[in-house]
Amino acid sequence: MDGPGRGRATGLLHRLAAGLRIEPREAGPVLLAFVYFFCLLCAYYILRPIRDEMGIQGGVANLQWVFTATFLAMLLAVPVFGWAVARFPRHRLVPLVYYFFIANLLVFFALFKVQGEGPWLARAFFVWVSVFNLFVVSVFWSFMTDLFTNAQARRLFGLIAAGGSFGAIVGPGLTAVLAERIGPANLLPISVALLVVAVLCVHALVYVDRRGSVDGGGLSEVGHDAPIQGSVFGGAVRVLRSPYLLGIGAFTVLYTVLSTFLYFEQAHIVSRAFTEPGQRTTLFASIDLAVNVLTVLTQLFVVARLVGRFGLATALALVPLGVAAGFAVLGLYPTLGVLVVFQVIRRAGNYALTRPAREMLYTVVPREDKYKSKNFNDTVVYRGGDALSGWAFALLKTAGLSLAALAWLAVPLALLWAALGVALARHQEVLRRRGPSAVVAARAARCEVRP
């Protein structure tokens, strides 16, 4: 490209970055994080419709059992992760998590090719994908809250999350097109390739951060890339001792309870509406596609401006209030059409607003909490809420409550969820204003909170 052409392109990029509120030194790290999250969620969303179909193949009446199995798997996995956090520096820890899941996925691919899709393998895959999803995304956001400051997070996390949403558009799109043509099992190697690219982005981000290009610091400061010492159960202990972290855990539980209730309603309504596995897989993929098209538009153009203008409390409370209204409508009209519209709006709102806002809550805590406590809340607490609410749904259904009645029971829980979000946002603002003096441990690890 000639000089004037190159200058015009550079000017266009600068204007685009300015419009997205990216400072020049942040452009490289944000692009890497964007691609990283794109690959991660594209890989997951190729697997998600397959998982949902496997849940139906394993038996709708057995869903509470696979949710319980997922929770038990989390209980086993979290101490192992805590052990790894205490022994590996960050630049090794994060890639190791993804290499482990890549190896698992290759094993499942071999089993599907040899054994086919039997009910027990279907249930095992459902549990594995449920563990995989939470772990890889939790580690991603732990890494992001470690790289970027609180002020940067408020500007950039919505944009970074949009990378995941683009991946979540491509993933179900591939599944919807290819599932019936090549078979679900043959989609697994595509997920493997995407995870490999995600790992390459991790290595590149570590290299950029070593040069001090992310937040003006760098790994030369004390202990930033060193293993985080402490007990393998340190995350659980620190959550139980901190009202703030415990509040985030409660916020997570309310989200999972409401999501699980809606997921069970979805399973019952869809299983009655469609009899063919391919039709159900295509429907799930189509829902995912609609969710993520809506999500990415919100993340690119709404999140940073909404948080900047109205504050974190609004971002945390808006979706729960919408969920309360959605369950009320579903209680009146428990039909497939209402379910699909509600799922699309709820999930898009969660991915675009609630999830990035929840991750911002962790930018004001020490590094041990960013990895151990956050991982405990994102995995054990999350899947514990799934398991408990799964059994609660099954018991209430056995007691004779209709889908409409169960939807109405969710409305007050959604209102409580909104109130807790407002309280957490206020607590986060207090911690942010106190600055480095309030979190000495975080300051020593270069994760200070900038007022």
Secondary structure as GFF3:
##gff-version 3
##sequence-region A 1 451
A	DSSP	alpha_helix	3	19	.	.	.	ID=ss1
A	DSSP	three_ten_helix	24	26	.	.	.	ID=ss2
A	DSSP	alpha_helix	27	57	.	.	.	ID=ss3
A	DSSP	three_ten_helix	60	62	.	.	.	ID=ss4
A	DSSP	alpha_helix	63	87	.	.	.	ID=ss5
A	DSSP	alpha_helix	90	115	.	.	.	ID=ss6
A	DSSP	alpha_helix	119	147	.	.	.	ID=ss7
A	DSSP	alpha_helix	150	182	.	.	.	ID=ss8
A	DSSP	three_ten_helix	184	187	.	.	.	ID=ss9
A	DSSP	alpha_helix	188	210	.	.	.	ID=ss10
A	DSSP	alpha_helix	234	241	.	.	.	ID=ss11
A	DSSP	alpha_helix	243	273	.	.	.	ID=ss12
A	DSSP	alpha_helix	277	301	.	.	.	ID=ss13
A	DSSP	alpha_helix	303	310	.	.	.	ID=ss14
A	DSSP	alpha_helix	312	332	.	.	.	ID=ss15
A	DSSP	alpha_helix	336	349	.	.	.	ID=ss16
A	DSSP	pi_helix	350	354	.	.	.	ID=ss17
A	DSSP	alpha_helix	355	360	.	.	.	ID=ss18
A	DSSP	three_ten_helix	361	364	.	.	.	ID=ss19
A	DSSP	alpha_helix	367	368	.	.	.	ID=ss20
A	DSSP	pi_helix	369	373	.	.	.	ID=ss21
A	DSSP	alpha_helix	374	376	.	.	.	ID=ss22
A	DSSP	pi_helix	377	381	.	.	.	ID=ss23
A	DSSP	alpha_helix	382	398	.	.	.	ID=ss24
A	DSSP	alpha_helix	403	434	.	.	.	ID=ss25
A	DSSP	three_ten_helix	435	438	.	.	.	ID=ss26
A	DSSP	alpha_helix	440	444	.	.	.	ID=ss27
###
